[in-house]
Amino acid sequence: MEISKNLFNAGLGAVQAGQRRIDQAATDIVGSSLRRGEQPQAEAADLTSSLVALDVGKFEAQAGAKVIEAADAALGTLIDTHA
């Protein structure tokens, strides 16, 4: 049962980290759209890196969700086996 608990915690941590990354990228995107007068290339580079970070956060959260699903399935199997 300890393995399942650790998997749940790892999955939850990944989902939370992904959500933090998404929040930060969204804040950066909004901030870059509000700033005016910067060099267009620097602004485009910032926007590009923020959009990439947004996708990374999405995939990180999805991976965490898959880990949680796997832990749930493992726990169900353990319960079925011991019942």
Backbone as JSON Lines, residues from 0, in Angstrom:
{"i":0,"aa":"M","n":[0.81,-1.2,0.0],"ca":[0.0,0.0,0.0],"c":[0.85,1.27,0.0]}
{"i":1,"aa":"E","n":[2.07,1.17,0.55],"ca":[2.94,2.34,0.59],"c":[3.35,2.78,-0.82]}
{"i":2,"aa":"I","n":[3.54,1.81,-1.72],"ca":[3.9,2.14,-3.1],"c":[2.8,2.96,-3.75]}
{"i":3,"aa":"S","n":[1.56,2.55,-3.54],"ca":[0.43,3.27,-4.12],"c":[0.35,4.7,-3.58]}
{"i":4,"aa":"K","n":[0.59,4.86,-2.29],"ca":[0.57,6.19,-1.68],"c":[1.66,7.07,-2.28]}
{"i":5,"aa":"N","n":[2.85,6.5,-2.48],"ca":[3.95,7.26,-3.07],"c":[3.64,7.64,-4.51]}
{"i":6,"aa":"L","n":[2.98,6.73,-5.24],"ca":[2.6,7.05,-6.62],"c":[1.58,8.17,-6.65]}
{"i":7,"aa":"F","n":[0.59,8.11,-5.76],"ca":[-0.4,9.2,-5.7],"c":[0.28,10.53,-5.42]}
{"i":8,"aa":"N","n":[1.21,10.53,-4.46],"ca":[1.92,11.77,-4.11],"c":[2.77,12.28,-5.28]}
{"i":9,"aa":"A","n":[3.45,11.37,-5.97],"ca":[4.25,11.78,-7.13],"c":[3.36,12.35,-8.23]}
{"i":10,"aa":"G","n":[2.25,11.7,-8.48],"ca":[1.32,12.19,-9.5],"c":[0.74,13.54,-9.14]}
{"i":11,"aa":"L","n":[0.34,13.67,-7.9],"ca":[-0.21,14.95,-7.43],"c":[0.83,16.06,-7.51]}
{"i":12,"aa":"G","n":[2.06,15.74,-7.14],"ca":[3.14,16.72,-7.23],"c":[3.37,17.18,-8.67]}
{"i":13,"aa":"A","n":[3.3,16.24,-9.61],"ca":[3.49,16.59,-11.02],"c":[2.34,17.46,-11.53]}
{"i":14,"aa":"V","n":[1.13,17.13,-11.13],"ca":[-0.02,17.95,-11.54],"c":[0.11,19.36,-10.98]}
{"i":15,"aa":"Q","n":[0.49,19.46,-9.72],"ca":[0.64,20.78,-9.1],"c":[1.78,21.58,-9.75]}
{"i":16,"aa":"A","n":[2.89,20.91,-10.05],"ca":[4.01,21.59,-10.7],"c":[3.6,22.07,-12.09]}
{"i":17,"aa":"G","n":[2.86,21.24,-12.8],"ca":[2.36,21.64,-14.11],"c":[1.44,22.84,-14.02]}
{"i":18,"aa":"Q","n":[0.58,22.83,-13.02],"ca":[-0.34,23.96,-12.84],"c":[0.41,25.25,-12.51]}
{"i":19,"aa":"R","n":[1.45,25.14,-11.66],"ca":[2.26,26.33,-11.35],"c":[2.96,26.86,-12.61]}
{"i":20,"aa":"R","n":[3.47,25.93,-13.43],"ca":[4.15,26.34,-14.66],"c":[3.17,27.02,-15.61]}
{"i":21,"aa":"I","n":[1.97,26.48,-15.71],"ca":[0.93,27.07,-16.56],"c":[0.56,28.46,-16.06]}
{"i":22,"aa":"D","n":[0.37,28.59,-14.75],"ca":[0.03,29.89,-14.17],"c":[1.11,30.93,-14.45]}
{"i":23,"aa":"Q","n":[2.38,30.53,-14.29],"ca":[3.48,31.46,-14.52],"c":[3.57,31.85,-15.99]}
{"i":24,"aa":"A","n":[3.41,30.87,-16.87],"ca":[3.48,31.17,-18.31],"c":[2.34,32.1,-18.72]}
{"i":25,"aa":"A","n":[1.14,31.86,-18.18],"ca":[0.0,32.72,-18.51],"c":[0.25,34.14,-18.01]}
{"i":26,"aa":"T","n":[0.81,34.26,-16.82],"ca":[1.13,35.59,-16.28],"c":[2.17,36.28,-17.17]}
{"i":27,"aa":"D","n":[3.17,35.53,-17.62],"ca":[4.2,36.1,-18.49],"c":[3.61,36.54,-19.84]}
{"i":28,"aa":"I","n":[2.7,35.74,-20.38],"ca":[2.07,36.08,-21.66],"c":[1.26,37.36,-21.54]}
{"i":29,"aa":"V","n":[0.47,37.45,-20.48],"ca":[-0.32,38.66,-20.27],"c":[0.59,39.86,-20.06]}
{"i":30,"aa":"G","n":[1.64,39.68,-19.28],"ca":[2.58,40.77,-19.02],"c":[3.27,41.23,-20.28]}
{"i":31,"aa":"S","n":[3.63,40.3,-21.14],"ca":[4.32,40.7,-22.38],"c":[3.38,41.4,-23.33]}
{"i":32,"aa":"S","n":[2.09,41.06,-23.29],"ca":[1.15,41.74,-24.17],"c":[0.83,43.15,-23.66]}
{"i":33,"aa":"L","n":[1.03,43.37,-22.37],"ca":[0.76,44.69,-21.8],"c":[1.94,45.65,-21.95]}
{"i":34,"aa":"R","n":[3.15,45.08,-22.06],"ca":[4.34,45.92,-22.21],"c":[4.4,46.44,-23.65]}
{"i":35,"aa":"R","n":[4.67,47.68,-23.77],"ca":[4.82,48.29,-25.09],"c":[6.17,48.99,-25.15]}
{"i":36,"aa":"G","n":[6.69,49.17,-26.33],"ca":[7.94,49.88,-26.49],"c":[9.17,49.01,-26.42]}
{"i":37,"aa":"E","n":[9.02,47.71,-26.19],"ca":[10.18,46.83,-26.19],"c":[10.58,46.52,-27.62]}
{"i":38,"aa":"Q","n":[11.74,45.96,-27.77],"ca":[12.18,45.54,-29.1],"c":[11.3,44.39,-29.56]}
{"i":39,"aa":"P","n":[10.8,44.42,-30.77],"ca":[9.89,43.37,-31.23],"c":[10.49,41.97,-31.18]}
{"i":40,"aa":"Q","n":[11.77,41.83,-31.47],"ca":[12.38,40.5,-31.45],"c":[12.48,39.95,-30.04]}
{"i":41,"aa":"A","n":[12.83,40.82,-29.1],"ca":[12.91,40.38,-27.7],"c":[11.54,40.01,-27.18]}
{"i":42,"aa":"E","n":[10.53,40.78,-27.58],"ca":[9.17,40.51,-27.16],"c":[8.68,39.18,-27.75]}
{"i":43,"aa":"A","n":[9.02,38.93,-29.01],"ca":[8.63,37.68,-29.67],"c":[9.31,36.49,-29.02]}
{"i":44,"aa":"A","n":[10.58,36.65,-28.63],"ca":[11.3,35.56,-27.97],"c":[10.69,35.26,-26.61]}
{"i":45,"aa":"D","n":[10.33,36.31,-25.87],"ca":[9.68,36.11,-24.57],"c":[8.34,35.4,-24.73]}
{"i":46,"aa":"L","n":[7.57,35.82,-25.72],"ca":[6.28,35.21,-25.97],"c":[6.44,33.75,-26.38]}
{"i":47,"aa":"T","n":[7.42,33.47,-27.21],"ca":[7.66,32.09,-27.65],"c":[8.04,31.2,-26.48]}
{"i":48,"aa":"S","n":[8.94,31.66,-25.64],"ca":[9.35,30.84,-24.49],"c":[8.19,30.66,-23.51]}
{"i":49,"aa":"S","n":[7.34,31.65,-23.38],"ca":[6.18,31.51,-22.5],"c":[5.17,30.52,-23.06]}
{"i":50,"aa":"L","n":[4.99,30.53,-24.37],"ca":[4.08,29.57,-25.0],"c":[4.62,28.14,-24.89]}
{"i":51,"aa":"V","n":[5.93,27.99,-25.01],"ca":[6.54,26.67,-24.83],"c":[6.36,26.21,-23.38]}
{"i":52,"aa":"A","n":[6.58,27.11,-22.43],"ca":[6.38,26.78,-21.01],"c":[4.93,26.39,-20.74]}
{"i":53,"aa":"L","n":[4.0,27.01,-21.42],"ca":[2.59,26.67,-21.28],"c":[2.35,25.23,-21.71]}
{"i":54,"aa":"D","n":[2.93,24.84,-22.84],"ca":[2.78,23.45,-23.31],"c":[3.49,22.47,-22.38]}
{"i":55,"aa":"V","n":[4.66,22.83,-21.88],"ca":[5.38,21.97,-20.96],"c":[4.55,21.74,-19.69]}
{"i":56,"aa":"G","n":[3.94,22.79,-19.19],"ca":[3.08,22.66,-18.01],"c":[1.89,21.76,-18.28]}
{"i":57,"aa":"K","n":[1.32,21.87,-19.47],"ca":[0.18,21.02,-19.83],"c":[0.59,19.56,-19.83]}
{"i":58,"aa":"F","n":[1.73,19.26,-20.47],"ca":[2.18,17.88,-20.54],"c":[2.6,17.35,-19.17]}
{"i":59,"aa":"E","n":[3.15,18.22,-18.35],"ca":[3.54,17.81,-16.99],"c":[2.31,17.45,-16.17]}
{"i":60,"aa":"A","n":[1.27,18.25,-16.28],"ca":[0.03,17.96,-15.56],"c":[-0.63,16.69,-16.1]}
{"i":61,"aa":"Q","n":[-0.6,16.5,-17.41],"ca":[-1.17,15.28,-17.99],"c":[-0.4,14.05,-17.55]}
{"i":62,"aa":"A","n":[0.92,14.14,-17.48],"ca":[1.73,13.01,-17.02],"c":[1.41,12.68,-15.56]}
{"i":63,"aa":"G","n":[1.24,13.71,-14.75],"ca":[0.87,13.48,-13.36],"c":[-0.48,12.8,-13.24]}
{"i":64,"aa":"A","n":[-1.42,13.19,-14.09],"ca":[-2.73,12.55,-14.08],"c":[-2.63,11.08,-14.47]}
{"i":65,"aa":"K","n":[-1.76,10.76,-15.42],"ca":[-1.55,9.36,-15.83],"c":[-0.95,8.55,-14.67]}
{"i":66,"aa":"V","n":[-0.04,9.17,-13.93],"ca":[0.55,8.49,-12.77],"c":[-0.52,8.22,-11.72]}
{"i":67,"aa":"I","n":[-1.4,9.18,-11.49],"ca":[-2.48,8.98,-10.52],"c":[-3.41,7.87,-10.98]}
{"i":68,"aa":"E","n":[-3.73,7.84,-12.28],"ca":[-4.57,6.77,-12.81],"c":[-3.9,5.4,-12.63]}
{"i":69,"aa":"A","n":[-2.59,5.33,-12.87],"ca":[-1.87,4.07,-12.69],"c":[-1.87,3.64,-11.23]}
{"i":70,"aa":"A","n":[-1.69,4.6,-10.33],"ca":[-1.71,4.28,-8.89],"c":[-3.1,3.79,-8.48]}
{"i":71,"aa":"D","n":[-4.13,4.41,-9.03],"ca":[-5.49,3.99,-8.74],"c":[-5.74,2.56,-9.22]}
{"i":72,"aa":"A","n":[-5.26,2.26,-10.42],"ca":[-5.42,0.91,-10.97],"c":[-4.64,-0.1,-10.15]}
{"i":73,"aa":"A","n":[-3.42,0.27,-9.72],"ca":[-2.62,-0.64,-8.9],"c":[-3.29,-0.89,-7.56]}
{"i":74,"aa":"L","n":[-3.84,0.14,-6.97],"ca":[-4.52,-0.01,-5.69],"c":[-5.75,-0.9,-5.85]}
{"i":75,"aa":"G","n":[-6.48,-0.71,-6.94],"ca":[-7.65,-1.56,-7.2],"c":[-7.27,-3.02,-7.35]}
{"i":76,"aa":"T","n":[-6.15,-3.26,-8.03],"ca":[-5.67,-4.63,-8.2],"c":[-5.27,-5.23,-6.86]}
{"i":77,"aa":"L","n":[-4.59,-4.43,-6.04],"ca":[-4.18,-4.93,-4.72],"c":[-5.42,-5.24,-3.86]}
{"i":78,"aa":"I","n":[-6.41,-4.42,-3.93],"ca":[-7.63,-4.66,-3.14],"c":[-8.32,-5.92,-3.64]}
{"i":79,"aa":"D","n":[-8.42,-6.08,-4.97],"ca":[-9.06,-7.27,-5.55],"c":[-8.28,-8.53,-5.18]}
{"i":80,"aa":"T","n":[-6.96,-8.44,-5.17],"ca":[-6.12,-9.6,-4.87],"c":[-6.25,-10.02,-3.42]}
{"i":81,"aa":"H","n":[-6.33,-9.06,-2.51],"ca":[-6.38,-9.38,-1.07],"c":[-7.8,-9.61,-0.57]}
{"i":82,"aa":"A","n":[-8.78,-9.31,-1.36],"ca":[-10.17,-9.47,-0.91],"c":[-10.66,-10.88,-1.06]}
